[in-house]
C-alpha cells in the first residue's frame, strides 16, 4: 500500500500573513488600529520573526504602516481610495454587461448563475455574517465581469478583490441593516441583465454602489 503523501507545511511567515490580512479585510482589525508583532505571534503561536516578514508584505500592499519599536497601524480606507475603487467597479461591470448583451447566447445561463449566487447570499444576510456575505457579494460582482469573456478586465478586477471585500465589511459594520436590501439590489441588477437593459443596469449599479460612498464620505 502506497504511503499517503504528507501535506506540505505552510511557511510560518505565510501563516502570519494570512491571519493578519484576514483580520484586516474581515474587519477584525479596523483602520487606525495599532497592532504589535507580539500580538499576532501569540494568536498564531509563532515567533516574532515570521510576523515581521508578514508585516513587511502587508506594508508593501498598503494595508499596514510600520513604526519601528512600536508596531504597525492598519491603514484606513480613505475616501479617495474608496471612490477610485467604486469608479473602476462601475466602469468594469457596466462595460461587461454591454459586452454580454451584444453576445446574448450565454445570457440565460448567466442569469441562472447569478440568481444562484444571490440565493447563497440570503443565509449570511439572515445571520448577519458579514464576512461570508462580503465573500458572496464579491463572487456575484466578479461573476458579471468574468461572463463578459474579457480576460484583461477579469484579471484587473481581481486586483480589486481585497479592497472590495474590506469596503463591503466596513459598510456592513456601519450599516448592518443594509444586508437584506443589498440582496434585493442584486436581484434588480440581474433583472436588468435578463432584460438586456444596459443603461438600466448602469443606473441600478450606480445606486447600489452609492451606499459605499455614503459610508466612506463620513
Buried (B, 14 or more C-beta within 10 A) or exposed (E): EEEEEEEEEEEBBBBBBEBBBEBBBBBBBBBEBEBBBEBBBEBBEBEBEBBBBBBBBBBEEEBBEBEEEEBBBBBBBEEEBBBEBBEBBBEBBBBBBBBBBEEEEEBEEBBEBBBEBBEBBBEBBEEEBBBBBBBBBBBBBBBBBBBBEBEEBBEEBEEBBBBBBBBBBBBBEBBEEBBEEBBEBBEBBBBBBBEBBBEBBBEBBEEBBEBBBEBBEE
